[in-house]
């Protein structure tokens, strides 16, 4: 397979560039990402619609990836509980090589064609769930094999990749192919490809959580109140709904009821 993500950079002699030129050209490339995602909005909508349907019926979203792609899935999953107040089991990120691979490369982990399904079974995957494979190349054996096995078990599959007509897309019921082109540093798919994946992941979970009622107006009414910054943010959100309260009164109600949603709903 001829991978666009591995094609020669449009720029050369990078080590001879000034800092300013390097930043300018990287920014120039990054601006292409959102435009390519725009082309994929219909495909993203189809995938997100499946996610919402499964979530509303008690299912989950599972991400699976290797290297940068796996880390991005874990990042998106780990931010859902503090942002939207959901269970950490609702959106799950799985990476080739296990938790140690989050910080360090685990040699050969992405080449296994059997480990992915074992990892997914350890996360109790079922027909109630949606499995989304993340791989810039679209060829990572661990991810492709995981989705193929999921399809064999009647589990809905989707993917986020940056090469067209990849093996990963072929085992995805709802593929999203964001073709961002060659990287600034040849083959370094943590750059534009990684940015594209992160943006699509943002869309998947944010839209899903909005549809699940985890946002009111434009505010994170179910966010976890885990530090002073978030307590302050929650207090100000409460004040927008209960403008007759003083700041300290709103804060006291927030702490009493445990969330912005409850403070707004239960406070008299």
Buried (B, 14 or more C-beta within 10 A) or exposed (E): EEBBBBEEBEBEEBEEBEEEEBEEBBEEBBEBBEEBBEEBEEBBBBBBBBBBBBBEEEBBBBBBBBBBBBBBBBBBBBBBBBBBBBEEEBBBBBBBBBEEBBEEEBEEBBEBEEBBBEBBEEBEBEEBBBBBBBBBBBBBBBBBBBBBBBBEEEBBBBBBBBBBEBBBBBBBBBBBBBBBBBBBEBBBBBBBBBBBBBBBBEBBBBBBBBBBEBBBEEBBBBBBBEEEEBBBBBBBBBBEBBEEBEEEBBBBBBEEBBBBBBBBEEBE
